[in-house]
Amino acid sequence: MKRTYTILLLLIGILLQKSVAQDAKMKAHVDGLLKKMTIEEKIGQLNLPVAGWVPTGTTVSKDTEDKIKSGQVGGMFGYYDPVRMKAIQKIAVEQSRMKIPLFFGLDVIHGHRTIFPIPLGMAATWDMALVEKSARIAAQEATAEGLNWTFSPMVDIARDPRWGRISEGNGEDPFLGSAIARAMVKGYQGDDLTQNNTLMACVKHYALYGGAEAGRDYNTVDIGRSSMFNYWLPPYKAAVEAGAGSIMTSFNVVDEVPATANRWLMTDLLRNQWGFKGFVVTDYTAINEMTAHGLGDLQAVSALALKAGVDMDMVGEGFLTTLKKSYDEGKVKMADIDLACRRILEAKWKMGLFKDPYARLDESRPAKEIMTPENRKASREIAARSFVLLKNENQILPLAKTGKTVAFIGPLADNHRDMLGTWVIAGEWEKSVSVMEGVKNVAPQLNTLHSKGANITDDTAFIHRLNFFNQPMVTLDPISPETMLRNALEASAKADIIVAVLGESQSMSGESSSRTDIGIPESQRKLLEELVKTGKPVVLVLFTGRPLTLEWEDAHCAAILNVWAPGTEAGNAIADVLFGDVNPSGKLTATFPRTVGQIPNYYNHKPTGRPYNGSYQTKFQSNYLDSPNYPLYPFGYGIGYSPFTYEEMKLSSAKMSGNGTLTASVKVSNVGKFAGEEVVQLYLSDPVASISRPVRELKGFQKIMLQPGESKVVEFKITPELLKFYNYELKYDWEPGEFKIGIGGNARDVKEQVVNWEKSVRP
Ligand code: BGC
């Protein structure tokens, strides 16, 4: 034992020494460069232009190659073509005076070429090994195409499903969000960023971007400090602690000051408190946008950003065009410019670029490493595990592979484009598997019928807004809606079961895709009503990038399988689940409200002084006249083909003190006919504290596999670390007293017990 311990200490010592020596080498290299660089060249390193074709802002970069030659570019994003990128790198390392290599970034968000479920779907797997695996494959493919940096993970907590970017994050919970943040960073960066199959992560959008008021993108955020620390900031912190190499500022204000100029956020908190050692990049033209925020002209806001701790300016060229002037006028110091430049050069060192600027620019890799059968297989498996079964009356699912006639109806049934979801820059929708193709692959003997039934939407003004970048993402069918409906009803008449494949198209969620009505688009809803009127069982396969309002669908459909936007293998994964080869095990990570009027509706809310007692329309109680408070589907919810039962939870003790460890255990049984996975969730609450604490908070989860009839005892170890929160003074600690410990299969159905936890044993 003693020997093992000594060896371990020795090993840690060697590793530490190695890393100190590496850091010293890096410092010496960067010092050497900084000494030789002109102020213009230093500022040049802070400039990040975009390759002409992905302008999500209003500005596009120009004359980039000339700028690279004259040392005015630090990195680029938008390319994923190693031949082209090699030529560009050559300009930097052969034709610029300092010969400093560029890095290349891209929004590799949920896969690069092989696309995985959108992040909100990935989160629904509650499976950190799968999340990490998806990021690892994304890194392998992206580096094969020349990239060394990804603008991911997006870890913004979101409580408002009107916000289109809820699809890009992990939902509403900070504990789960932090676990996913760590898994993503690990998957992208691996253990050694100099390896040519690793990508540097860029955590975004720091901070609080998901708190946009009214769910409107880029809107004001107004969140108090202790709320920030307890619910919104933890995932960024977790990603930083996991070693993320870079972080992106958000567009919004944080405590009245735009994040991009917020020194408290970028320096005091991020670097001084959290110990972040990487570099900060702005979001797309976020410096320039601070003029519209009311902070001054481009020169003023650029200086503010630099002094706040921002190192790199995405696309806007505020740094490039004004920092020298600000320096000459004494408005910024050389030390500020040096510091930002140092951080960019250090990132290049960490990526191994000074050793070999072409390490990830190997033209032979794509053919071998992109969209391999293994990657597609992983995408299929992960997608199937991200689906959430919301309803399954009379066990209508899974469907038998033969025997019955099944009509697949809806604009998403024979559709490739909308399988991938938002942010799939290198994803090729033409290579995705449609639902009809998946059904043919998995149940080739099944008697199937297909009819489109409706347009994704009939609203031409809406279509115009959905088709950005002049892409025909949503089109009107030349066949009239009436004829499409008639055809669908004819097909349905011949079927025993109807599978309605409906929901949001690709561009209905994601950036700049906020909606005030979050129902299934009207044309499709009308179709669904007609299908339900046939009296045949209707299974709804629902595509969505956000929680939708589904009260009517829940009341009228026999089953609802929420498949998000599943990625390249969509149709195969959907068929795997529909026909029972995979038992669905996904659980929601964002609450599904009943109506838009209930928003925000999230599980870890505070109690009010007039608590809701479960019946609405009660006078002088916090409730509505026309709706209950509780959502349609709570956080953590999702069923499978087999029911799971939870016995009474057991606590190892009802009285605890000091740093003891409490064990909470529960017996979970699979009482159905199908083997399946269940996510067992641990919730804590602190009913009496110095500040009002949420009614419950997720503090643990375990995904277990149970055979039919099998039971397992699931144990959670609870230490005071889990009881801690940021108090009014932002001190992170726990307060003694009573705690409720709960375990359940979702945030609503939780069995609780009370423990009394004192700070120390009383004499
Ligand atoms: C988005 C970021 C993204 C960037 C670069 C911005 O509009 O907010 O999430 O990484 O564009 O494409």
Residues whose N, C-alpha, C, O or C-beta is under 5 A from the ligand:
A	BS01	BGC	T56 D107 F151 D283 Y284
